[in-house]
Amino acid sequence: MFWSKFFLPTLKDTPQDAEVISHQLMLRSGMIRRVTSGIYTWLPLGLRVLRKVENIVREEMNNSGAQEVLMPMVQPRELWEETQRWEKMGPELLRIQDRHERDFCLGPTHEEVITDLVRNNIKSYKELPLNLYQIQTKFRDEVRPRYGVMRGREFLMKDSYSFNLDEKSLNESYLLMKETYKNTLNRLGLNFKIVKADSGAIGGDASEEFHVLAENGEDTIAVSNSSDFAINTELLLEDGEDLQSLEGKPSPDGEGIIKIKKGIEVGHIFKLGKVYADAMNANVLDQEGKATSLFMGCYGIGVSRLVAAA
């Protein structure tokens, strides 16, 4: 391909709606173009970068022993009602109907679909542990899309799900994914923090976020000045407190003092426990031949968001 033939529509001036530097540079360099609010076309240059990041994520997932699948973006209402998330997800879940007036949604995440797959195909503890992942387009109807592909409505995401017989095995899968994410972000040369977080609408017993430190990050995190401790400020603030009141306080881990930083959340890992397995009756036979519900973990990393963060 000659450079003179390469489709690279650059911009001389910064568009007015581009608030952060990543959005500005991706537009001006001809990587992306806006179609509508929170939805973008990836142009040839941007797509090359996106695919390189995607391949790094895929290589690290394959190195961890996870296996790649591809699940449908369109999901039936019936699966979401089993976990009671059809209503719980609220307006972020884009609901649609087919010509027969059957209800579906555009998948913002795939816990229901993957649990249904495993409950119908995995029957014995001998087939565990199992970790399945995909790299696929998601859709979340964000109330205020902003910052280009960093907070879009349609985005490319790697989501993986581990299935384990017991809590000990789940912890091992969780720690393996944590190391896999660290390897991925280190390969991309990103300065990041692992942050204790709230599990939100995904649910589960515990979760951690991966934040790339950036002055224009939309999330605020509290970090220790002398250790690796980091936590979402929402989990530290008490009634009546503001961010300024946290600065300089002793770190909860007992080492150093708190500093307030800005971060871009690029990944989130969850210990789901039995939340989805119990709701959807996902069981296997244990060593004694008794039916027992599965322990699950969920691990997401925003591939398109990684491009913006980088």
N, C-alpha and C positions, 0 to 999 in steps of 0.2 A: 504493500500500500504506500503510494507516494504521499508525502506530507501535504502537498498541494491539494490532494483529493480527500484528505481526512476531514470528517464533519466535526468542526470545532468552533461553534459560534460563541465567541468571547464577548464580554461587555466592557466598555470603557468606564462607565459610571456604575456605582453601587445602587441597586434597586432600593427604594425607600423602605420596603417591608423587611429588608435583611438586617436584623438587629445585631447578630453576633458574627464574629470574624469567620467562623467556619462556613456559615450560610453565605456570606458575602463572597468568599474566595471560591466556593463551589459553583456559584452562579457566574462570577466574572471569568473563571477559567474554562467555562463550558463543560462542567461535569454533570450538572442537572438543570432541569427547567420545570417550573411550577405548572401543573395542570389545573389544579384547584386547591382549595385550602387543605394543607396537610398531605397532598398527594403530588408526587414528582415523577417525571420521566428521567431515567438515567441515560445520558448521552454516551457515545463511544469511550471517551476518556474516563468519565466517571465509572462506567461499567467495568472497565479494565481494573480500576482500583478496587471496586467492590468485589470483583471475582478473586483478586489476590488476597484480600482480607478473608473472604469466604473460604478459600483454600487453606489458609493458615488455621482457621477454626476447625475445618474438617480434618486436617492432618493431626492436630492435637487430640481431637475427639477419637479418631481411629487409634492413635497411640495409646489411649486410655483403655481400649478394649470395647468401647461402645460401638454399636452397629447402626448404620444409617437406614432409615425408612423414609417414606414420603406419604404423609396423610393428607386427606382432602381439606381444602380451605372452608368449604361449605359443610356445615354440621347440622344434624337433625335436632329439633327441639327435645325429642324424647330423651336423648342422652343427658342433656343439660338439666332436665327436670329430675332425673335420678339423683343428682347432687344438689338440687334446689338452687342452682345458680342461674337458671333462666331469668328469674326475677331479681336475684341478689346482685347480679352484675350491673343492673341499671342501664342507663342510656349509652354507656360505652359499648355495649353489645349491639351490633347492627343486625336487626332482625329482618328477615325477608320471607316471602312466600313464593312457592312455585305455582304453576298453572292449575294445580289441583287444590290450591289453598292450604297446602301443608307448610308448617312453620320450619324455618331453618335460620341459621345465623352465619355470619362471616367470622371465622374463628380468630379470636384474639389470643387464644392459648388452646392447648390440646389435651388437658388432663382426662376429660371424659372419653375422647376418641381412643387414646392410647390404653386407658384402663379397660375399655370394652374389647380392644384387640387382644390384650393379654389374658383377660378372664376367659376368653373363648378358645385360647390356644396354648396356654401354659397350665399344666395340671399337677405337676409334681415339684417338690423341693429340689429334685435333682437338676431341674432346668434353671435354677437360680444360683447366684444373682444374675440379673439381666439389665442391661442399660441400652435403651433405644433412643436415637436422636434423629432430628430432621433439620434441614435448613430450608425455610419456606416463608412465603409472604403471609403476614398477619394484618388484621385490620382492627383498630380500636377507634371508636368514634369520640376522639378527644374533644373536650368542651372548648379548648382554645389551642389549636395546633400552632406551633411557633418554632423558631430556630431552624427552619428548613427540615432536613431529614433527621435532625436530632430529636424532635418531638412532633413527628408526623402521625397521620392517621393510618396510612399504609406503610409497612416497613418490612425489611428482611430480618429474620430472627433465627437463631439456632436454639431449639428447645429440646431438652433430653429428659428422660424419665427412667429412674432406676427402680427395680422391683426386687425386694429382698424378703427372706423368710422371717428375719427377726431384727430387733433394734440394733444389735451389734453389727450385723451385716450392712444395715442402712448407714450407720455411722462411717463404716469403711468406704462405702460408695460415695457418701457426701464428701469425705476428706479427699478422695481421689479426684472428684470433680473440682474441688477447691484448688488443688494443685494444678489440674489441667487448665483452669482459667488463669492462674498465675503464670503458667508457661506461655499461654496465648498472648496475654497482655505484655509480658516481657519481650516476646518475639516482635511485637509491634512497637516496642520502644516507648511505651506509655508509662507515665508516672501515676501510680494508682494507690488507693487505700481500700482495704477490706473492712466494711462497715457493718456493725450490728444493726438490724433493721426490723421493721414490722412486717408481718407476713401478708397483711392486707386481704384482698379478695381471693387470693390463691389459697390461703389458709395454711394450716400445719403448725408444728411445734416450735420451730425456730427458722430463722433465715438470715442471710448476709448479702449485702450489696457490694458490688465492685464499682468504685468511683474513680474516674480519671480526674486528677486535680487540675482545675482550670479556673481562672479568674471570672470567666463568663459562664461558669456552671450554674444550673438552675436549682441545684440542691445544696443545702447547707449542712455540713457535718462537723462534729466535734472530734478533734484528734489530740492525743497526748504529745507533748513536745519532746518526750524522751523514751517513748515505746511505740509499738505498732498498734496500740489501742485506738479504735475509731468507732463512732456511733452516730446514728442519725439524730440530729438535735431534737427532733420531735419526741424521742424516747427519754430525753433528759429534762426537757423543760417542764417545770411545775406550774400550777395555776398562778397567773400574774407575772411570771418571769418572761424576760425577753432574751434575745441572743446575746446582747451586751453583758447581761448578768452572768452568762456562762464563761465568758472569756476570763482566764486567769484562775478559775476554780481548780481545786485538786482533781486530777484525773480519777475516774471511778476505779481504775485498776491499781491505784496507789502509787503510780509512777509518774512524776512530772505534773504539769498543769495543762489545762485545756486551752487549745487554740482553735479558733473558728476558721474553717476553710470552705471554699466552694468546690463542688464536684459535679461531674457528668456521670450519671448512673449508666453503665454499659452492660452490667450483668447482675443477676440475682439468683441465688441458690436457696432451696427450701428443703427442710425435712418435713415432708407431708405426713409421715406416720401412716395411720390407717384411715385417714379421713375419707379418701376417695374409694379405697378398697371396701370399707364397710358400707358406704352409701350405695355402691354398685355391685356388692356381693362378689368381689373378686377374691376367690379362694384357691388354695392349692393343698395338696395332701402333704403333711409333714412326715418326719421319720417314723412316726407311729401309725401312719395311715389315717390320721384325723384331719378334717378340713380346717384350715386356718387362714385368716385374711392376710393379705400381703402388706408389707411395709413399703412405702413409696418415697422417692425423692424427686424433685423437679428442679431443673437447672436451665436458666435462660440467659442468652447473651445476644445483644442487639448488633447484628452484623453491619447494617447500614449506619447505625449510630456510632459504631467504632470508626467508620470512615470519617464522620464529622468530628469525632473526638480527636482523632489523629491529626 
